[in-house]
């Protein structure tokens, strides 16, 4: 006798994923804005990325990944003074 197990209909298989420990403890809205900024940067919209990252930092001022990325964006926009402020944060 062969027994085969099947999922019940409606049971969705859990999707594999990773957890970024760097984002632990960061408010959800701040993370969403950070991710939006990364996406805008990848599309070449550095000014849009800066706006999203600034909004993310306003949600959580100690969000170091956002400060770091903001420094990179300001470098790309050749605003080295602001880049230094955020990279030093």
C-alpha positions as CSV (number, residue, x, y, z in Angstrom):
1,X,0.0,0.0,0.0
2,X,1.3,3.5,-1.0
3,X,0.3,6.5,1.0
4,X,0.7,9.9,-0.7
5,X,0.2,13.2,1.2
6,X,-1.4,16.1,-0.5
7,X,-2.0,19.7,0.6
8,X,-5.5,20.6,1.4
9,X,-7.0,23.0,-1.1
10,X,-6.7,26.5,0.2
11,X,-3.4,25.8,2.1
12,X,-0.9,28.1,0.5
13,X,2.7,26.9,0.7
14,X,4.8,29.3,2.7
15,X,7.0,31.4,0.5
16,X,10.7,31.2,1.2
17,X,12.4,34.4,2.0
18,X,15.2,36.0,4.0
19,X,15.1,38.3,6.9
20,X,17.4,41.4,6.9
21,X,18.5,41.8,10.5
22,X,19.6,45.4,9.7
23,X,15.9,46.3,9.3
24,X,14.8,44.8,12.6
25,X,13.2,47.3,14.9
26,X,12.7,49.9,12.1
27,X,9.1,51.0,11.7
28,X,7.4,49.5,8.7
29,X,6.7,52.9,7.0
30,X,10.3,53.9,7.3
31,X,11.4,50.5,5.7
32,X,8.8,51.0,2.9
33,X,10.2,54.5,2.1
34,X,13.8,53.1,2.2
35,X,12.9,50.3,-0.2
36,X,11.1,52.9,-2.5
37,X,14.3,55.0,-2.4
38,X,16.4,52.0,-3.4
39,X,14.0,51.2,-6.3
40,X,14.1,54.8,-7.5
41,X,17.8,54.8,-7.4
42,X,18.0,51.6,-9.4
43,X,15.9,53.3,-12.0
44,X,18.2,56.4,-12.1
45,X,15.8,58.7,-10.2
46,X,18.3,60.0,-7.7
47,X,16.2,63.1,-6.8
48,X,13.2,60.9,-6.1
49,X,15.4,58.5,-4.1
50,X,16.6,61.4,-1.9
51,X,13.0,62.5,-1.3
52,X,11.9,59.0,-0.3
53,X,15.0,58.4,1.9
54,X,14.5,61.8,3.7
55,X,10.9,60.8,4.4
56,X,12.1,57.5,5.8
57,X,14.6,59.2,8.1
58,X,11.8,61.6,9.2
59,X,9.9,58.4,10.3
60,X,12.9,57.0,12.1
61,X,15.9,59.5,12.6
62,X,18.3,56.7,13.7
63,X,17.8,54.7,10.4
64,X,21.5,54.3,9.6
65,X,21.0,52.3,6.3
66,X,18.8,55.2,5.0
67,X,21.4,57.8,6.1
68,X,24.1,55.8,4.3
69,X,22.1,55.4,1.1
70,X,21.1,59.1,1.3
71,X,24.8,60.0,1.4
72,X,25.4,57.9,-1.7
73,X,22.5,59.6,-3.5
74,X,23.8,63.0,-2.6
75,X,27.2,62.0,-4.0
76,X,25.6,61.0,-7.3
77,X,23.9,64.5,-7.3
78,X,27.3,66.1,-6.6
79,X,26.1,67.6,-3.3
80,X,29.1,66.5,-1.3
81,X,28.3,68.6,1.8
82,X,25.0,66.8,2.4
83,X,26.6,63.5,1.4
84,X,29.2,64.0,4.1
85,X,26.5,64.9,6.7
86,X,24.6,61.7,6.1
87,X,27.6,59.4,5.7
88,X,28.9,60.7,9.0
89,X,25.6,60.1,10.8
